[in-house]
């Protein structure tokens, strides 16, 4: 009777030990996933910063290109007016 009771207690302790090992493995997996998520968030923030910088840089370039385009058309218009005036004389 005592041996049967002890064997049941031992089997329950073995099951508890297995459960603790399973929980430890699951916790390790969760920690690994949390670290990966943190790394992805850091990478996402870096990419957002780079995109913002590129957008600001692009906006500056667009304004310079607009000014150059306007100057080009102004010079073309002056040149056409000059040649038209020369042809009338």
HELIX and SHEET records of a PDB file:
HELIX    1   1 UNK A    2  UNK A   88  1                                  87    
END                                                                             
